[in-house]
Amino acid sequence: MKLIPAQFVKPFVKSNKNDFIDAEAIAEAVDRENMRFVPIKTDDQLDLQALHRVRDRLMARRTALINQIRAFLLVRGTVFAKSPIRLREALPEVLENVNENLTPRMRNLVAMLWSEWKDLELQIVQMNDEVERIASSDAACRRLRQIPGIGPLVATAIVASIGNGAAFRKGREFAAWMGLLPKQHSTGGKARLYGISKRGNSYLRKILIHGARAVVLRSKRDRIAMGAWMTSLETRAPRNVLIVATAHKLARIAWAVLSTGQDYRAVPKAVTV
């Protein structure tokens, strides 16, 4: 069995859409020598991918819940700092303080939302513990976690998406699949490059960029191999460009680690005399 992305079959659809024309287009596309196919995921990959999707949904639900609590309290004249931690620390006192400008009905409603928030926090913690357990027991994830900026969450997401990376011939193809390469619209021999294409797996691209942001903003660059490169790029490019470029580099390194089956080896610094 082979899976073909729908966007690669669409050019072979001759006219209107029906089952016969779709089948004819699929038969035409599958015979192309340069056709790209989607690798079949294993059961472990599907389970891990489902775990990430459930966690992402819980995170979005928690954010929506926090914003709703803030909005209800803002209408009543109670304002908090932007950080969710500040709201979480002050919310029990708000519910217990009878002097707050809250009606009994609103107080009960906010208390119900606060209870839901605590339940979501427990579920997210359980998801994080499960991701950490899988990342510690899987050999591929352990190799990926040796790369700066790649933790258990990013490592398990990469393994769930591409397995051993055999679907790509080189790391640049993996980065392009995630949409981390510039969008191209060239014609007449004139190359035109724009911002990143943002194609492919948006969730994987998002968390990989978060990992790159942690490397750029929090790492001690004299202790990592790419530190000199980041410092050099920072002098001539905006901060966000540096973060995306770092995510691109991390993606290519991750593919190399998965495809070769070897541990991450940082490039030694050049010795100056």
C-alpha positions in Angstrom: 0.0 0.0 0.0 1.2 3.5 -0.9 -0.1 6.9 0.3 0.1 9.9 -2.0 -0.5 13.4 -0.8 -3.7 14.8 -2.3 -1.8 18.0 -3.6 0.4 15.8 -5.8 -2.7 14.0 -7.3 -4.7 17.2 -8.0 -2.7 18.2 -11.1 -3.7 15.0 -12.8 -7.4 15.5 -12.4 -8.6 16.4 -15.9 -11.9 18.1 -15.4 -14.8 17.8 -13.0 -14.5 15.7 -9.9 -16.0 12.3 -9.6 -14.8 8.9 -8.4 -13.8 7.7 -11.9 -11.7 10.8 -12.6 -10.1 10.7 -9.1 -9.2 7.0 -9.6 -7.7 7.8 -13.0 -5.7 10.6 -11.6 -4.3 8.4 -8.8 -3.4 5.7 -11.3 -1.6 8.4 -13.4 0.2 9.9 -10.4 1.4 6.6 -8.9 3.3 5.7 -12.1 5.4 8.9 -12.0 9.1 8.1 -11.2 9.6 11.2 -9.2 6.3 10.9 -7.2 6.6 11.4 -3.4 4.8 9.0 -1.1 3.8 9.3 2.5 5.6 6.7 4.7 3.3 4.3 6.6 3.4 5.0 10.3 3.8 2.2 12.8 1.4 1.7 15.7 3.8 3.2 18.1 4.2 6.3 16.0 0.4 6.6 15.7 0.0 6.3 19.5 2.7 8.9 20.1 1.2 11.2 17.6 -2.2 10.8 19.3 -0.6 11.6 22.7 0.8 14.9 21.3 -2.5 15.8 19.8 -4.4 15.3 23.0 -1.8 17.3 24.9 -2.0 20.1 22.4 -5.8 20.2 22.7 -5.5 20.3 26.5 -3.0 23.2 26.3 -5.3 25.2 24.0 -8.3 24.5 26.3 -6.3 25.7 29.3 -5.4 28.9 27.5 -9.0 29.6 26.5 -10.1 28.9 30.1 -7.6 31.3 31.5 -8.6 34.0 29.1 -12.3 33.5 30.0 -11.5 33.8 33.7 -9.6 37.0 33.1 -12.4 38.5 31.0 -15.0 37.8 33.7 -12.9 39.3 36.5 -11.9 42.3 34.3 -15.5 43.2 33.9 -15.8 43.3 37.7 -12.7 45.5 38.0 -10.2 42.9 39.0 -7.0 42.9 36.9 -4.0 40.6 37.0 -0.6 40.5 35.4 -0.4 38.7 32.0 1.4 35.6 33.4 -0.9 32.7 34.2 1.1 32.0 37.3 0.1 35.4 38.8 -3.6 34.6 38.1 -3.2 31.1 39.6 -1.6 32.5 42.8 -4.2 35.2 43.3 -7.4 33.4 42.3 -8.0 31.5 45.6 -7.7 34.8 47.5 -10.2 36.4 45.1 -12.7 33.7 45.7 -12.4 33.8 49.5 -12.4 37.6 49.8 -16.0 38.7 50.4 -15.0 42.3 49.7 -14.3 41.6 46.0 -16.9 43.1 43.6 -18.3 39.7 42.7 -21.9 38.5 42.9 -22.6 35.1 44.5 -23.5 33.7 41.0 -20.3 35.0 39.5 -18.2 33.7 42.4 -19.7 30.3 41.9 -19.0 30.4 38.2 -15.4 31.5 38.7 -15.0 28.7 41.3 -16.2 26.2 38.8 -13.8 27.5 36.2 -11.0 27.4 38.8 -11.8 23.7 39.5 -11.8 22.9 35.8 -8.4 24.6 35.5 -6.9 22.5 38.2 -8.2 19.3 36.5 -6.6 20.4 33.2 -3.3 21.0 35.0 -3.4 17.5 36.4 -4.1 16.0 32.9 -1.3 18.0 31.3 1.1 16.9 34.0 0.1 13.3 33.3 0.7 13.8 29.6 4.1 15.4 30.2 5.1 12.5 32.4 4.1 10.0 29.7 6.1 11.9 27.1 9.1 12.0 29.4 8.8 8.2 30.0 8.7 7.4 26.3 11.5 9.8 25.5 13.7 8.2 28.2 13.0 4.6 27.0 13.3 5.1 23.2 16.8 4.9 21.7 16.0 7.4 18.9 14.6 9.9 21.3 17.6 9.6 23.6 19.9 10.4 20.7 17.8 13.4 19.6 17.8 14.8 23.2 21.6 15.2 22.9 21.0 18.1 20.5 20.8 21.5 22.1 17.2 22.8 22.0 15.6 19.4 21.6 13.9 18.0 24.7 11.5 15.1 25.3 8.6 16.9 23.7 10.4 17.8 20.4 12.2 14.5 20.3 9.0 12.4 20.6 7.2 14.6 18.1 10.0 14.2 15.5 10.0 10.4 15.9 6.3 10.2 15.7 6.3 12.2 12.5 9.2 10.8 10.5 10.4 7.7 12.3 14.0 7.1 11.2 13.9 9.8 8.5 14.1 7.4 5.6 11.4 9.3 3.7 13.9 12.2 3.1 17.1 12.0 1.2 18.8 14.8 3.1 18.2 17.1 6.0 17.2 20.0 3.8 14.2 18.1 2.5 13.1 17.5 6.1 13.4 21.2 6.8 11.5 22.1 3.6 8.8 19.5 4.5 8.3 21.4 7.8 8.1 24.7 6.0 11.3 26.2 7.4 12.7 27.1 4.0 12.0 30.3 2.1 9.0 30.3 -0.2 10.2 30.5 -3.8 8.5 32.2 -6.8 11.2 32.4 -9.4 10.7 33.0 -13.1 12.7 34.1 -16.2 15.9 33.1 -14.5 15.3 35.5 -11.7 15.2 34.0 -8.2 12.7 35.4 -5.8 12.7 34.2 -2.2 10.2 35.3 0.5 9.5 34.3 4.1 9.3 30.6 5.2 6.7 28.6 3.4 5.0 27.3 6.6 4.1 24.1 4.8 3.8 20.6 6.3 3.4 19.8 10.0 2.6 23.0 11.7 2.7 21.5 15.2 6.2 20.1 14.7 7.4 23.4 13.3 5.9 25.3 16.2 7.5 23.3 19.0 10.9 23.1 17.1 10.9 26.9 16.9 10.2 27.1 20.6 13.2 24.8 21.2 15.3 27.0 18.9 14.1 30.1 20.9 15.3 28.5 24.1 18.7 27.9 22.6 19.0 31.4 21.3 17.8 33.2 24.4 18.9 31.0 27.3 21.9 28.9 26.2 25.5 29.9 27.0 26.9 30.1 23.5 30.5 29.5 24.4 29.4 26.0 25.5 27.7 24.8 22.3 29.1 24.2 18.8 26.7 26.5 17.0 27.2 29.4 19.5 29.7 31.3 17.3 27.4 30.9 14.3 24.4 32.3 16.2 26.4 35.3 17.4 27.6 36.0 13.9 24.1 35.8 12.4 22.6 37.9 15.2 24.8 40.9 14.2 23.2 41.0 10.7 19.7 39.6 11.1 16.7 40.2 13.4 16.1 38.1 16.4 13.2 36.1 14.9 15.2 35.4 11.8 17.9 34.0 14.0 15.4 31.8 15.8 13.9 30.3 12.6 17.4 29.8 11.1 18.4 27.9 14.3 15.2 25.8 14.0 16.2 25.0 10.5 19.7 23.9 11.6 18.2 21.8 14.4 15.9 20.1 12.0 18.8 19.1 9.7 20.8 17.9 12.6 17.9 15.8 13.9 17.5 14.2 10.5 21.2 13.3 10.4 21.0 11.7 13.8 17.9 9.7 13.0 19.1 8.6 9.5 22.6 7.5 10.6 21.5 6.0 13.9 24.5 7.6 15.6 24.8 9.9 18.6 25.0 13.6 18.1 28.5 14.9 17.7 29.1 18.6 17.9 31.5 20.0 15.3 34.7 20.8 17.1 35.7 24.5 17.2 38.5 25.6 14.9 41.8 26.0 16.8 43.4 29.4 16.3 47.1 29.9 16.7 
